[in-house]
Amino acid sequence: MKTIDITEIISQDLTSRLRVQDLKLFIENTHESEIVLDFQNVRFATRSFIDEFFKQFLKTPSNNSFTISLVNIPEDINLMIESVSRTPACFNEIKLNNLREAEECFSRLSF
């Protein structure tokens, strides 16, 4: 089991979906089967970071070559993880095959 301080890999501010990919690559390269991810020194996280983090690490953990547990999660980030976990799947991703489908989709939105 390996404990990783997330702020040593990314920063104290977790601000980008791309940084989640960096973190996943780092973890995979440790070749550890059990990872403890420590959030103690995190100051801030964007919803986009947490959304991608949830998708990559928590929603379908069986897709990973490792198991992960989280420790020292600040309350605001924990609440965001809970919120993201309740987001209906239909809002996470829209796939359109062509411009016409996009126009039809956007025409149904109300602003």
Summary of the structure (lengths in Angstrom):
residues: 111
radius of gyration: 16.4
end to end distance: 49.0
largest distance: 50.7
contacts: 272
relative contact order: 0.16
helix: 52%
strand: 16%
